[in-house]
Amino acid sequence: MAEEHYLELSENPVQFEHASSVNNVFFDEANKQVFAVRSGGATGVVVKGPDDKSSVAFRFVCWSSS
């Protein structure tokens, strides 16, 4: 018996930034989320999931004490 494999596309696809020299993209299969990490996280992280509740964007802010 041959196995059948197929790909089902969502009506609401997750769109995210492409991978580049300053942007890394990861997929968390357990939570079905895509992470786009800019400049190693220094300029921000964008997390997109299958719905709005599982999507966030944040930026790290470093404060220097002088």
N, CA, C, O and CB atoms as a CASP TS submission, in Angstrom:
PFRMAT TS
TARGET T0000
AUTHOR 0000-0000-0000
METHOD Language model
MODEL 1
PARENT N/A
ATOM      1  N   MET     1       0.848  -1.181   0.000  1.00  0.00           N
ATOM      2  CA  MET     1       0.000   0.000   0.000  1.00  0.00           C
ATOM      3  C   MET     1       0.896   1.249   0.000  1.00  0.00           C
ATOM      4  O   MET     1       1.723   1.415   0.897  1.00  0.00           O
ATOM      5  CB  MET     1      -0.966  -0.004   1.234  1.00  0.00           C
ATOM      6  N   ALA     2       0.743   2.090  -0.960  1.00  0.00           N
ATOM      7  CA  ALA     2       1.545   3.307  -1.081  1.00  0.00           C
ATOM      8  C   ALA     2       0.981   4.410  -0.187  1.00  0.00           C
ATOM      9  O   ALA     2      -0.233   4.585  -0.077  1.00  0.00           O
ATOM     10  CB  ALA     2       1.594   3.779  -2.546  1.00  0.00           C
ATOM     11  N   GLU     3       1.889   5.145   0.444  1.00  0.00           N
ATOM     12  CA  GLU     3       1.464   6.282   1.259  1.00  0.00           C
ATOM     13  C   GLU     3       1.221   7.481   0.364  1.00  0.00           C
ATOM     14  O   GLU     3       1.936   7.697  -0.615  1.00  0.00           O
ATOM     15  CB  GLU     3       2.516   6.617   2.342  1.00  0.00           C
ATOM     16  N   GLU     4       0.221   8.248   0.704  1.00  0.00           N
ATOM     17  CA  GLU     4      -0.053   9.479  -0.035  1.00  0.00           C
ATOM     18  C   GLU     4       0.332  10.669   0.830  1.00  0.00           C
ATOM     19  O   GLU     4       0.009  10.723   2.017  1.00  0.00           O
ATOM     20  CB  GLU     4      -1.549   9.563  -0.457  1.00  0.00           C
ATOM     21  N   HIS     5       1.023  11.614   0.222  1.00  0.00           N
ATOM     22  CA  HIS     5       1.426  12.834   0.915  1.00  0.00           C
ATOM     23  C   HIS     5       0.860  14.012   0.148  1.00  0.00           C
ATOM     24  O   HIS     5       0.825  14.006  -1.083  1.00  0.00           O
ATOM     25  CB  HIS     5       2.982  12.939   1.045  1.00  0.00           C
ATOM     26  N   TYR     6       0.420  15.019   0.878  1.00  0.00           N
ATOM     27  CA  TYR     6      -0.103  16.204   0.220  1.00  0.00           C
ATOM     28  C   TYR     6       0.181  17.427   1.077  1.00  0.00           C
ATOM     29  O   TYR     6       0.458  17.318   2.271  1.00  0.00           O
ATOM     30  CB  TYR     6      -1.615  16.063  -0.049  1.00  0.00           C
ATOM     31  N   LEU     7       0.110  18.567   0.462  1.00  0.00           N
ATOM     32  CA  LEU     7       0.323  19.851   1.130  1.00  0.00           C
ATOM     33  C   LEU     7      -0.969  20.637   1.050  1.00  0.00           C
ATOM     34  O   LEU     7      -1.501  20.860  -0.038  1.00  0.00           O
ATOM     35  CB  LEU     7       1.509  20.649   0.489  1.00  0.00           C
ATOM     36  N   GLU     8      -1.474  21.057   2.199  1.00  0.00           N
ATOM     37  CA  GLU     8      -2.691  21.849   2.227  1.00  0.00           C
ATOM     38  C   GLU     8      -2.325  23.282   2.568  1.00  0.00           C
ATOM     39  O   GLU     8      -1.720  23.539   3.608  1.00  0.00           O
ATOM     40  CB  GLU     8      -3.714  21.278   3.245  1.00  0.00           C
ATOM     41  N   LEU     9      -2.682  24.201   1.713  1.00  0.00           N
ATOM     42  CA  LEU     9      -2.377  25.614   1.941  1.00  0.00           C
ATOM     43  C   LEU     9      -3.528  26.280   2.666  1.00  0.00           C
ATOM     44  O   LEU     9      -4.693  25.969   2.422  1.00  0.00           O
ATOM     45  CB  LEU     9      -2.091  26.337   0.613  1.00  0.00           C
ATOM     46  N   SER    10      -3.201  27.180   3.544  1.00  0.00           N
ATOM     47  CA  SER    10      -4.192  27.889   4.337  1.00  0.00           C
ATOM     48  C   SER    10      -4.830  29.012   3.531  1.00  0.00           C
ATOM     49  O   SER    10      -4.214  29.574   2.625  1.00  0.00           O
ATOM     50  CB  SER    10      -3.558  28.446   5.608  1.00  0.00           C
ATOM     51  N   GLU    11      -6.061  29.324   3.872  1.00  0.00           N
ATOM     52  CA  GLU    11      -6.718  30.488   3.262  1.00  0.00           C
ATOM     53  C   GLU    11      -6.106  31.777   3.794  1.00  0.00           C
ATOM     54  O   GLU    11      -6.195  32.817   3.140  1.00  0.00           O
ATOM     55  CB  GLU    11      -8.241  30.465   3.537  1.00  0.00           C
ATOM     56  N   ASN    12      -5.484  31.725   4.976  1.00  0.00           N
ATOM     57  CA  ASN    12      -4.821  32.876   5.595  1.00  0.00           C
ATOM     58  C   ASN    12      -3.347  32.541   5.800  1.00  0.00           C
ATOM     59  O   ASN    12      -2.953  32.166   6.904  1.00  0.00           O
ATOM     60  CB  ASN    12      -5.499  33.257   6.954  1.00  0.00           C
ATOM     61  N   PRO    13      -2.529  32.666   4.763  1.00  0.00           N
ATOM     62  CA  PRO    13      -1.117  32.283   4.903  1.00  0.00           C
ATOM     63  C   PRO    13      -0.367  33.206   5.862  1.00  0.00           C
ATOM     64  O   PRO    13      -0.699  34.384   5.997  1.00  0.00           O
ATOM     65  CB  PRO    13      -0.432  32.293   3.538  1.00  0.00           C
ATOM     66  N   VAL    14       0.643  32.657   6.518  1.00  0.00           N
ATOM     67  CA  VAL    14       1.509  33.425   7.406  1.00  0.00           C
ATOM     68  C   VAL    14       2.589  34.063   6.543  1.00  0.00           C
ATOM     69  O   VAL    14       3.329  33.359   5.856  1.00  0.00           O
ATOM     70  CB  VAL    14       2.133  32.522   8.538  1.00  0.00           C
ATOM     71  N   GLN    15       2.686  35.382   6.573  1.00  0.00           N
ATOM     72  CA  GLN    15       3.704  36.087   5.809  1.00  0.00           C
ATOM     73  C   GLN    15       4.753  36.606   6.776  1.00  0.00           C
ATOM     74  O   GLN    15       4.423  37.126   7.842  1.00  0.00           O
ATOM     75  CB  GLN    15       3.086  37.247   4.976  1.00  0.00           C
ATOM     76  N   PHE    16       6.021  36.464   6.402  1.00  0.00           N
ATOM     77  CA  PHE    16       7.112  36.879   7.259  1.00  0.00           C
ATOM     78  C   PHE    16       8.268  37.352   6.401  1.00  0.00           C
ATOM     79  O   PHE    16       8.305  37.124   5.192  1.00  0.00           O
ATOM     80  CB  PHE    16       7.551  35.737   8.190  1.00  0.00           C
ATOM     81  N   GLU    17       9.213  38.018   7.054  1.00  0.00           N
ATOM     82  CA  GLU    17      10.380  38.544   6.354  1.00  0.00           C
ATOM     83  C   GLU    17      11.253  37.402   5.848  1.00  0.00           C
ATOM     84  O   GLU    17      11.362  36.362   6.498  1.00  0.00           O
ATOM     85  CB  GLU    17      11.192  39.472   7.273  1.00  0.00           C
ATOM     86  N   HIS    18      11.870  37.596   4.696  1.00  0.00           N
ATOM     87  CA  HIS    18      12.733  36.569   4.129  1.00  0.00           C
ATOM     88  C   HIS    18      14.079  36.519   4.870  1.00  0.00           C
ATOM     89  O   HIS    18      14.498  37.495   5.491  1.00  0.00           O
ATOM     90  CB  HIS    18      12.955  36.829   2.625  1.00  0.00           C
ATOM     91  N   ALA    19      14.736  35.367   4.787  1.00  0.00           N
ATOM     92  CA  ALA    19      16.056  35.219   5.385  1.00  0.00           C
ATOM     93  C   ALA    19      17.066  36.018   4.579  1.00  0.00           C
ATOM     94  O   ALA    19      17.007  36.051   3.349  1.00  0.00           O
ATOM     95  CB  ALA    19      16.469  33.731   5.459  1.00  0.00           C
ATOM     96  N   SER    20      17.995  36.663   5.282  1.00  0.00           N
ATOM     97  CA  SER    20      19.027  37.459   4.618  1.00  0.00           C
ATOM     98  C   SER    20      20.264  37.492   5.511  1.00  0.00           C
ATOM     99  O   SER    20      20.335  36.780   6.513  1.00  0.00           O
ATOM    100  CB  SER    20      18.518  38.908   4.311  1.00  0.00           C
ATOM    101  N   SER    21      21.230  38.318   5.146  1.00  0.00           N
ATOM    102  CA  SER    21      22.454  38.412   5.954  1.00  0.00           C
ATOM    103  C   SER    21      22.197  39.053   7.318  1.00  0.00           C
ATOM    104  O   SER    21      23.003  38.873   8.231  1.00  0.00           O
ATOM    105  CB  SER    21      23.514  39.212   5.204  1.00  0.00           C
ATOM    106  N   VAL    22      21.108  39.791   7.482  1.00  0.00           N
ATOM    107  CA  VAL    22      20.797  40.421   8.774  1.00  0.00           C
ATOM    108  C   VAL    22      19.520  39.867   9.402  1.00  0.00           C
ATOM    109  O   VAL    22      19.096  40.339  10.457  1.00  0.00           O
ATOM    110  CB  VAL    22      20.662  41.927   8.598  1.00  0.00           C
ATOM    111  N   ASN    23      18.910  38.882   8.772  1.00  0.00           N
ATOM    112  CA  ASN    23      17.637  38.359   9.240  1.00  0.00           C
ATOM    113  C   ASN    23      17.649  36.832   9.160  1.00  0.00           C
ATOM    114  O   ASN    23      17.851  36.269   8.084  1.00  0.00           O
ATOM    115  CB  ASN    23      16.467  38.943   8.413  1.00  0.00           C
ATOM    116  N   ASN    24      17.433  36.158  10.295  1.00  0.00           N
ATOM    117  CA  ASN    24      17.335  34.700  10.323  1.00  0.00           C
ATOM    118  C   ASN    24      15.884  34.309  10.553  1.00  0.00           C
ATOM    119  O   ASN    24      15.166  34.984  11.290  1.00  0.00           O
ATOM    120  CB  ASN    24      18.252  34.095  11.425  1.00  0.00           C
ATOM    121  N   VAL    25      15.452  33.227   9.928  1.00  0.00           N
ATOM    122  CA  VAL    25      14.072  32.774  10.042  1.00  0.00           C
ATOM    123  C   VAL    25      14.065  31.345  10.570  1.00  0.00           C
ATOM    124  O   VAL    25      14.787  30.485  10.068  1.00  0.00           O
ATOM    125  CB  VAL    25      13.337  32.864   8.673  1.00  0.00           C
ATOM    126  N   PHE    26      13.232  31.097  11.601  1.00  0.00           N
ATOM    127  CA  PHE    26      13.119  29.787  12.221  1.00  0.00           C
ATOM    128  C   PHE    26      11.654  29.392  12.283  1.00  0.00           C
ATOM    129  O   PHE    26      10.777  30.255  12.320  1.00  0.00           O
ATOM    130  CB  PHE    26      13.751  29.781  13.633  1.00  0.00           C
ATOM    131  N   PHE    27      11.380  28.077  12.293  1.00  0.00           N
ATOM    132  CA  PHE    27      10.011  27.581  12.419  1.00  0.00           C
ATOM    133  C   PHE    27       9.912  26.709  13.657  1.00  0.00           C
ATOM    134  O   PHE    27      10.685  25.765  13.819  1.00  0.00           O
ATOM    135  CB  PHE    27       9.581  26.789  11.155  1.00  0.00           C
ATOM    136  N   ASP    28       8.965  27.022  14.531  1.00  0.00           N
ATOM    137  CA  ASP    28       8.682  26.231  15.727  1.00  0.00           C
ATOM    138  C   ASP    28       7.503  25.329  15.394  1.00  0.00           C
ATOM    139  O   ASP    28       6.352  25.765  15.405  1.00  0.00           O
ATOM    140  CB  ASP    28       8.377  27.146  16.981  1.00  0.00           C
ATOM    141  N   GLU    29       7.797  24.075  15.101  1.00  0.00           N
ATOM    142  CA  GLU    29       6.742  23.157  14.667  1.00  0.00           C
ATOM    143  C   GLU    29       5.733  22.869  15.771  1.00  0.00           C
ATOM    144  O   GLU    29       4.550  22.684  15.486  1.00  0.00           O
ATOM    145  CB  GLU    29       7.352  21.858  14.186  1.00  0.00           C
ATOM    146  N   ALA    30       6.176  22.827  17.024  1.00  0.00           N
ATOM    147  CA  ALA    30       5.266  22.531  18.133  1.00  0.00           C
ATOM    148  C   ALA    30       4.162  23.572  18.254  1.00  0.00           C
ATOM    149  O   ALA    30       3.006  23.230  18.504  1.00  0.00           O
ATOM    150  CB  ALA    30       6.039  22.450  19.441  1.00  0.00           C
ATOM    151  N   ASN    31       4.517  24.854  18.075  1.00  0.00           N
ATOM    152  CA  ASN    31       3.546  25.942  18.210  1.00  0.00           C
ATOM    153  C   ASN    31       3.093  26.508  16.877  1.00  0.00           C
ATOM    154  O   ASN    31       2.268  27.421  16.835  1.00  0.00           O
ATOM    155  CB  ASN    31       4.128  27.044  19.040  1.00  0.00           C
ATOM    156  N   LYS    32       3.635  25.966  15.775  1.00  0.00           N
ATOM    157  CA  LYS    32       3.287  26.414  14.417  1.00  0.00           C
ATOM    158  C   LYS    32       3.527  27.907  14.249  1.00  0.00           C
ATOM    159  O   LYS    32       2.681  28.628  13.718  1.00  0.00           O
ATOM    160  CB  LYS    32       1.822  26.086  14.104  1.00  0.00           C
ATOM    161  N   GLN    33       4.703  28.369  14.712  1.00  0.00           N
ATOM    162  CA  GLN    33       5.050  29.787  14.629  1.00  0.00           C
ATOM    163  C   GLN    33       6.342  29.973  13.833  1.00  0.00           C
ATOM    164  O   GLN    33       7.242  29.134  13.879  1.00  0.00           O
ATOM    165  CB  GLN    33       5.198  30.395  16.043  1.00  0.00           C
ATOM    166  N   VAL    34       6.413  31.079  13.109  1.00  0.00           N
ATOM    167  CA  VAL    34       7.606  31.470  12.370  1.00  0.00           C
ATOM    168  C   VAL    34       8.253  32.625  13.118  1.00  0.00           C
ATOM    169  O   VAL    34       7.583  33.602  13.456  1.00  0.00           O
ATOM    170  CB  VAL    34       7.265  31.866  10.890  1.00  0.00           C
ATOM    171  N   PHE    35       9.560  32.519  13.380  1.00  0.00           N
ATOM    172  CA  PHE    35      10.324  33.559  14.063  1.00  0.00           C
ATOM    173  C   PHE    35      11.265  34.210  13.058  1.00  0.00           C
ATOM    174  O   PHE    35      12.037  33.516  12.397  1.00  0.00           O
ATOM    175  CB  PHE    35      11.118  32.976  15.275  1.00  0.00           C
ATOM    176  N   ALA    36      11.211  35.520  12.937  1.00  0.00           N
ATOM    177  CA  ALA    36      12.180  36.276  12.147  1.00  0.00           C
ATOM    178  C   ALA    36      13.002  37.088  13.140  1.00  0.00           C
ATOM    179  O   ALA    36      12.476  37.973  13.815  1.00  0.00           O
ATOM    180  CB  ALA    36      11.475  37.204  11.066  1.00  0.00           C
ATOM    181  N   VAL    37      14.296  36.783  13.225  1.00  0.00           N
ATOM    182  CA  VAL    37      15.179  37.419  14.191  1.00  0.00           C
ATOM    183  C   VAL    37      16.124  38.340  13.428  1.00  0.00           C
ATOM    184  O   VAL    37      16.934  37.882  12.623  1.00  0.00           O
ATOM    185  CB  VAL    37      15.970  36.359  15.028  1.00  0.00           C
ATOM    186  N   ARG    38      16.014  39.643  13.688  1.00  0.00           N
ATOM    187  CA  ARG    38      16.839  40.638  12.984  1.00  0.00           C
ATOM    188  C   ARG    38      18.099  40.952  13.763  1.00  0.00           C
ATOM    189  O   ARG    38      18.047  41.203  14.967  1.00  0.00           O
ATOM    190  CB  ARG    38      16.046  41.924  12.743  1.00  0.00           C
ATOM    191  N   SER    39      19.217  40.939  13.085  1.00  0.00           N
ATOM    192  CA  SER    39      20.523  41.309  13.667  1.00  0.00           C
ATOM    193  C   SER    39      20.783  40.586  14.982  1.00  0.00           C
ATOM    194  O   SER    39      21.207  41.203  15.959  1.00  0.00           O
ATOM    195  CB  SER    39      20.596  42.822  13.893  1.00  0.00           C
ATOM    196  N   GLY    40      20.532  39.288  15.008  1.00  0.00           N
ATOM    197  CA  GLY    40      20.754  38.507  16.220  1.00  0.00           C
ATOM    198  C   GLY    40      19.829  38.888  17.353  1.00  0.00           C
ATOM    199  O   GLY    40      20.118  38.580  18.509  1.00  0.00           O
ATOM    200  N   GLY    41      18.725  39.549  17.055  1.00  0.00           N
ATOM    201  CA  GLY    41      17.772  39.986  18.068  1.00  0.00           C
ATOM    202  C   GLY    41      17.992  41.417  18.506  1.00  0.00           C
ATOM    203  O   GLY    41      17.169  41.975  19.231  1.00  0.00           O
ATOM    204  N   ALA    42      19.092  42.023  18.077  1.00  0.00           N
ATOM    205  CA  ALA    42      19.405  43.389  18.516  1.00  0.00           C
ATOM    206  C   ALA    42      18.391  44.397  18.018  1.00  0.00           C
ATOM    207  O   ALA    42      18.090  45.361  18.721  1.00  0.00           O
ATOM    208  CB  ALA    42      20.786  43.789  18.042  1.00  0.00           C
ATOM    209  N   THR    43      17.856  44.200  16.827  1.00  0.00           N
ATOM    210  CA  THR    43      16.883  45.160  16.300  1.00  0.00           C
ATOM    211  C   THR    43      15.461  44.627  16.338  1.00  0.00           C
ATOM    212  O   THR    43      14.536  45.332  15.935  1.00  0.00           O
ATOM    213  CB  THR    43      17.241  45.534  14.883  1.00  0.00           C
ATOM    214  N   GLY    44      15.260  43.404  16.811  1.00  0.00           N
ATOM    215  CA  GLY    44      13.905  42.934  16.998  1.00  0.00           C
ATOM    216  C   GLY    44      13.671  41.489  16.618  1.00  0.00           C
ATOM    217  O   GLY    44      14.474  40.857  15.932  1.00  0.00           O
ATOM    218  N   VAL    45      12.541  40.988  17.089  1.00  0.00           N
ATOM    219  CA  VAL    45      12.090  39.633  16.793  1.00  0.00           C
ATOM    220  C   VAL    45      10.615  39.728  16.424  1.00  0.00           C
ATOM    221  O   VAL    45       9.832  40.385  17.111  1.00  0.00           O
ATOM    222  CB  VAL    45      12.324  38.655  18.013  1.00  0.00           C
ATOM    223  N   VAL    46      10.245  39.063  15.331  1.00  0.00           N
ATOM    224  CA  VAL    46       8.848  39.015  14.912  1.00  0.00           C
ATOM    225  C   VAL    46       8.420  37.556  14.955  1.00  0.00           C
ATOM    226  O   VAL    46       9.083  36.694  14.378  1.00  0.00           O
ATOM    227  CB  VAL    46       8.644  39.636  13.475  1.00  0.00           C
ATOM    228  N   VAL    47       7.308  37.276  15.641  1.00  0.00           N
ATOM    229  CA  VAL    47       6.777  35.924  15.732  1.00  0.00           C
ATOM    230  C   VAL    47       5.400  35.937  15.090  1.00  0.00           C
ATOM    231  O   VAL    47       4.524  36.706  15.486  1.00  0.00           O
ATOM    232  CB  VAL    47       6.714  35.421  17.219  1.00  0.00           C
ATOM    233  N   LYS    48       5.219  35.080  14.097  1.00  0.00           N
ATOM    234  CA  LYS    48       3.922  35.000  13.417  1.00  0.00           C
ATOM    235  C   LYS    48       3.392  33.585  13.551  1.00  0.00           C
ATOM    236  O   LYS    48       4.122  32.612  13.365  1.00  0.00           O
ATOM    237  CB  LYS    48       4.037  35.409  11.914  1.00  0.00           C
ATOM    238  N   GLY    49       2.115  33.485  13.874  1.00  0.00           N
ATOM    239  CA  GLY    49       1.483  32.190  14.005  1.00  0.00           C
ATOM    240  C   GLY    49       0.241  32.108  13.146  1.00  0.00           C
ATOM    241  O   GLY    49      -0.063  33.030  12.389  1.00  0.00           O
ATOM    242  N   PRO    50      -0.477  31.005  13.265  1.00  0.00           N
ATOM    243  CA  PRO    50      -1.655  30.800  12.420  1.00  0.00           C
ATOM    244  C   PRO    50      -2.821  31.748  12.726  1.00  0.00           C
ATOM    245  O   PRO    50      -3.754  31.854  11.930  1.00  0.00           O
ATOM    246  CB  PRO    50      -2.124  29.387  12.564  1.00  0.00           C
ATOM    247  N   ASP    51      -2.775  32.430  13.862  1.00  0.00           N
ATOM    248  CA  ASP    51      -3.829  33.401  14.175  1.00  0.00           C
ATOM    249  C   ASP    51      -3.199  34.616  14.853  1.00  0.00           C
ATOM    250  O   ASP    51      -2.028  34.584  15.231  1.00  0.00           O
ATOM    251  CB  ASP    51      -4.930  32.765  15.087  1.00  0.00           C
ATOM    252  N   ASP    52      -3.964  35.668  15.004  1.00  0.00           N
ATOM    253  CA  ASP    52      -3.430  36.914  15.573  1.00  0.00           C
ATOM    254  C   ASP    52      -2.974  36.769  17.025  1.00  0.00           C
ATOM    255  O   ASP    52      -2.073  37.491  17.452  1.00  0.00           O
ATOM    256  CB  ASP    52      -4.476  38.001  15.487  1.00  0.00           C
ATOM    257  N   LYS    53      -3.582  35.840  17.807  1.00  0.00           N
ATOM    258  CA  LYS    53      -3.209  35.674  19.206  1.00  0.00           C
ATOM    259  C   LYS    53      -1.793  35.137  19.357  1.00  0.00           C
ATOM    260  O   LYS    53      -1.144  35.378  20.375  1.00  0.00           O
ATOM    261  CB  LYS    53      -4.187  34.749  19.900  1.00  0.00           C
ATOM    262  N   SER    54      -1.312  34.417  18.363  1.00  0.00           N
ATOM    263  CA  SER    54       0.017  33.815  18.476  1.00  0.00           C
ATOM    264  C   SER    54       1.072  34.584  17.694  1.00  0.00           C
ATOM    265  O   SER    54       2.137  34.045  17.394  1.00  0.00           O
ATOM    266  CB  SER    54      -0.023  32.382  17.998  1.00  0.00           C
ATOM    267  N   SER    55       0.786  35.837  17.361  1.00  0.00           N
ATOM    268  CA  SER    55       1.727  36.686  16.637  1.00  0.00           C
ATOM    269  C   SER    55       2.125  37.879  17.503  1.00  0.00           C
ATOM    270  O   SER    55       1.271  38.572  18.056  1.00  0.00           O
ATOM    271  CB  SER    55       1.115  37.166  15.302  1.00  0.00           C
ATOM    272  N   VAL    56       3.442  38.110  17.611  1.00  0.00           N
ATOM    273  CA  VAL    56       3.944  39.245  18.387  1.00  0.00           C
ATOM    274  C   VAL    56       5.177  39.822  17.705  1.00  0.00           C
ATOM    275  O   VAL    56       5.805  39.163  16.877  1.00  0.00           O
ATOM    276  CB  VAL    56       4.274  38.821  19.842  1.00  0.00           C
ATOM    277  N   ALA    57       5.512  41.036  18.053  1.00  0.00           N
ATOM    278  CA  ALA    57       6.752  41.667  17.588  1.00  0.00           C
ATOM    279  C   ALA    57       7.320  42.449  18.760  1.00  0.00           C
ATOM    280  O   ALA    57       6.581  43.128  19.474  1.00  0.00           O
ATOM    281  CB  ALA    57       6.507  42.603  16.332  1.00  0.00           C
ATOM    282  N   PHE    58       8.615  42.358  18.958  1.00  0.00           N
ATOM    283  CA  PHE    58       9.227  43.114  20.035  1.00  0.00           C
ATOM    284  C   PHE    58      10.658  43.454  19.681  1.00  0.00           C
ATOM    285  O   PHE    58      11.267  42.838  18.807  1.00  0.00           O
ATOM    286  CB  PHE    58       9.171  42.335  21.347  1.00  0.00           C
ATOM    287  N   ARG    59      11.183  44.448  20.379  1.00  0.00           N
ATOM    288  CA  ARG    59      12.549  44.913  20.161  1.00  0.00           C
ATOM    289  C   ARG    59      13.244  44.969  21.514  1.00  0.00           C
ATOM    290  O   ARG    59      12.656  45.379  22.514  1.00  0.00           O
ATOM    291  CB  ARG    59      12.576  46.312  19.449  1.00  0.00           C
ATOM    292  N   PHE    60      14.501  44.551  21.529  1.00  0.00           N
ATOM    293  CA  PHE    60      15.294  44.622  22.750  1.00  0.00           C
ATOM    294  C   PHE    60      15.852  46.024  22.900  1.00  0.00           C
ATOM    295  O   PHE    60      16.358  46.603  21.939  1.00  0.00           O
ATOM    296  CB  PHE    60      16.433  43.577  22.738  1.00  0.00           C
ATOM    297  N   VAL    61      15.762  46.562  24.090  1.00  0.00           N
ATOM    298  CA  VAL    61      16.303  47.877  24.370  1.00  0.00           C
ATOM    299  C   VAL    61      17.362  47.720  25.451  1.00  0.00           C
ATOM    300  O   VAL    61      17.093  47.180  26.524  1.00  0.00           O
ATOM    301  CB  VAL    61      15.184  48.879  24.807  1.00  0.00           C
ATOM    302  N   CYS    62      18.540  48.184  25.167  1.00  0.00           N
ATOM    303  CA  CYS    62      19.629  48.112  26.147  1.00  0.00           C
ATOM    304  C   CYS    62      19.868  49.504  26.716  1.00  0.00           C
ATOM    305  O   CYS    62      20.078  50.460  25.970  1.00  0.00           O
ATOM    306  CB  CYS    62      20.938  47.545  25.502  1.00  0.00           C
ATOM    307  N   TRP    63      19.836  49.611  28.007  1.00  0.00           N
ATOM    308  CA  TRP    63      20.102  50.879  28.673  1.00  0.00           C
ATOM    309  C   TRP    63      21.498  50.805  29.239  1.00  0.00           C
ATOM    310  O   TRP    63      21.855  49.825  29.893  1.00  0.00           O
ATOM    311  CB  TRP    63      19.052  51.186  29.789  1.00  0.00           C
ATOM    312  N   SER    64      22.277  51.810  28.998  1.00  0.00           N
ATOM    313  CA  SER    64      23.620  51.835  29.574  1.00  0.00           C
ATOM    314  C   SER    64      23.607  52.725  30.803  1.00  0.00           C
ATOM    315  O   SER    64      22.990  53.790  30.822  1.00  0.00           O
ATOM    316  CB  SER    64      24.670  52.334  28.541  1.00  0.00           C
ATOM    317  N   SER    65      24.301  52.262  31.822  1.00  0.00           N
ATOM    318  CA  SER    65      24.393  53.095  33.030  1.00  0.00           C
ATOM    319  C   SER    65      25.754  53.760  33.033  1.00  0.00           C
ATOM    320  O   SER    65      26.786  53.090  32.987  1.00  0.00           O
ATOM    321  CB  SER    65      24.177  52.250  34.340  1.00  0.00           C
ATOM    322  N   SER    66      25.752  55.062  33.086  1.00  0.00           N
ATOM    323  CA  SER    66      27.011  55.828  33.030  1.00  0.00           C
ATOM    324  C   SER    66      27.369  56.360  34.388  1.00  0.00           C
ATOM    325  O   SER    66      28.392  57.028  34.540  1.00  0.00           O
ATOM    326  CB  SER    66      26.909  56.984  32.033  1.00  0.00           C
TER
END
